[in-house]
């Protein structure tokens, strides 16, 4: 069986200090890649502490760096620091995202804009900032969501942003193909992360009835799919959205 060897490659993961982002970092690092764990620089410094502790777990070939994906200037600095540390970038995982769930009629303009700015514009900003530093034959993996195709109640902002990520993935795959940079998306269902666990228990139970496999995904299961898409095993896959939802198609 062919193994995945990413020795000498460098992966930049936005929102990489916890949840799905950290699971992606673990999977990529275990295959030999250097990992850059990006975190949002919150005023309290909590995210920095979490990301730096995560980087320390790897012992080597890992650093934690700040940047708000809504800020192109901060992303330019993030990319420059990643290149200074490891010489270049081969894999970009656009994972950073937030939830601001509320019914359409009650959703504020700020709740709409915050999610669009982070979950969609942030993917554009980061991809644009990293494009020149990304080596030829590299890979971009965008984290989309089942919500993009099912449209969960109370997620007009989130579903719209993630549907935009799917469309952006298709366009970017065409524009970067001349450099043999593959661009794909992973669309998880509900994942047992801190974000997933914030869903009210009654709603979680109802969701489980829609999943043929009868359980939510683990972050590691999403990280393993990202590892596959970043690897030579997926060398002819680009412009695709891989749904990882336990069979949930509502």
N, C-alpha and C positions, 0 to 999 in steps of 0.2 A: 504494500500500500504506500502510495506516495505521501510523504510528510510535507508540512509547510515550513519553509525556512525563510525567514525575513531578516536574517543577519545582515547588518549594515544598512538596513532601511530605517527611516525615521517617520513616526506617525504623530501628527498633531491632532488632539482630540479636544474639541470645545466642550465645556461642562464635563471635564474628564476626571474630576475628583471624587465623584460618587455616582451611584445608580448605574444606568446603562453605560454612561461614559467611562466609568471606572472599569466595568466589566469588559468593555472594548479594549481598554489599556492593558488589562491583565492578559487577555487573549493574544494581543499583538506582541506584547513583551515576552510572553512565554514562547513565542515563535522566533524570538531573537531580535525584534525591533527595538530601537530607542523610542521612548514615548515622552511627549510633551503634554502635560496635563494643564489645560487652560481652565481658569476659574474666573467667575465674576467678582470683581473687587468690591465687595460690600463694605460699608463704613465700619461695621463692627469687626471685620477681619475674620469672621467665622469661616468663610469659604477658603480663604488663604490657608488657615490652619488645617482644614479638612484635606485640601489638595496637597499641601506639603507633607502631611502625615501619610497620605496615599503614596506619594513619590518615594518617601523613605522606605515604604514596604518593599519596593522593588530593589533597593540596595544599590543598584547601578543602572545606567542607561535610562534615567528618568529625571525630569525636572518639572516643577510646577511654575506656571507663569500666568500673570493676570491679564485680562482684557475684557472689556464689555463689547459683545458682538454687535451692539448697536452703534459703536464708535469706530469708524474706519481708521482714525489716527492711532487708536490703541491697538487695533489689529495689525497695522503696519509694524508697530513696535514689537508685538508678539511674534510675528513672522521673523523679523530681524533677529530677535533674541534666540529663537529656535534654530535659525540657520547658524548663528554664531556658536551655539552649543554643539550642534551635530553636523554642520556642513551643508544641510539641505533638508528638504521635506519630500517624502515619497508617498505618504498616505495622509489624507485629510479626512477626519470624521467630524461632520457637522452635527453635533449632538445637542448643543445647548438649547434649552427650551423651558417655557413656563406655562402654567395653567392659570386662567382667570375665568373659571366657569360661572356662567349665569345665563338665565333665559334671555332670548333676543330682546324682549321688551324691557327688561330690567338692566341689560348690559350698558355700562357707561361708555362714552367715547374713549376714556382713558383705558378701560379694560380691553376694549377692542384693539386700540393702538399698541398697547404694551405687548400683547401677544403677537400681533402682526410684525412689529418692529424686531422682536427677539427671535421668533420662530421661523419667520420667512425672510425678512430683510437681513437678519443676522447671518443666514446661510449665504445670501448673495454677497454681503460684505466680506465675510471670511473667505469665501471662494475667490473673490476678486483680489483680496490682499495676498492670498497664498499662491495665486496662479503662476506668477513669474518664478517663485522659489520652488514650485513643485517640479520635480525632475520628470523628464520624458519617461513614458512607460509607468507613470505613477497611477494613483487611484484616489478618487473622492467617493466617500460613502455618506449619503445624507440620511438622517434618521427622520422618517416620515411617521405615519400612524394609520392604524385601521380607521380612525376617525375621519380621515380624508375621503374614504369611500362609503362609510356608513352614516356619517353626520350625526353623532350622538347629541341628544337633547342637551341644551345648555352650553354647547361648544361651537357656536357660530364663528367665534374668533379662531379657536384652535383648529377646527376642521378646515376652515378656509386657508389658514396658514399652511397646514400640512398638505392640502391639495395643491397649493402653490409650490411646495417643495417637490412634489412629484412632477409637476410640469417643468419646473426649473431644471430638474435632473435630466429630463429628456433633451432640453435645449442645450445644456452644458455638455452633454455627452457628444453632441454633434460638433460643437465649437472647439472642443479640445481633442477630438479624434485624430487630427493631423499630427498631434504630438504623442499619440498612443496613450493618452491619459484616459482611463475608463472612469465613467461617472455612473453610479448606481444609487438606489435608495433601499432602505430596509424599513418596512412598515409593520412595527410590532402591534399586537393586540394589547391587552392589559398585562403589565409586567409588575412583578412584586418588588417594586422600588418604593422609596419614600413617597414619591408622587402617586404611584398606584395605590399605596396603602392609605392615602388621604381620601380616597373615594369612600363615601358612607357605606357601612357594612351591608345595609339593605340593598343598595345598588350593586355591590360586589356579588352578592348572592344571586341577584337577578342576572347579572352578566354571565355567571358561570353556567347558567342554563343554556346559553347560546354557544358554548364551546364544546365541541364533540370530545376533545381530549379531557374535559372535565377539570381543568386547572388553569391558573394563570402561568405565564412564562416566568422563568427566572432570568435575571439580568445576564447570567452567563450564557444562556441559550441565544440571546440576541448578540452578545459579544462574539460567539462562535460563528455566527452568520456573517458578521462584519469581517472577521478574520478570513473567512472563505473568499469573500468578495475582494478583499485586499490582496489576495494571494495569486500566484501564477495559475492555480487551479481554475480561476475564473477569468482567464486571459482573453476569452472571446465574449464576455458578458459586459455590455455597456448600455446605458439608457433604460435600464430595467428597474422596476420596483418589486422587491422580493417580500411577499407577505408572510409574516411569521406570527400566526394568531391562533394556533391550535385547531384550525378548521372553522373559525367563526366567520361566517358570511351572512350577515343579517339583511 
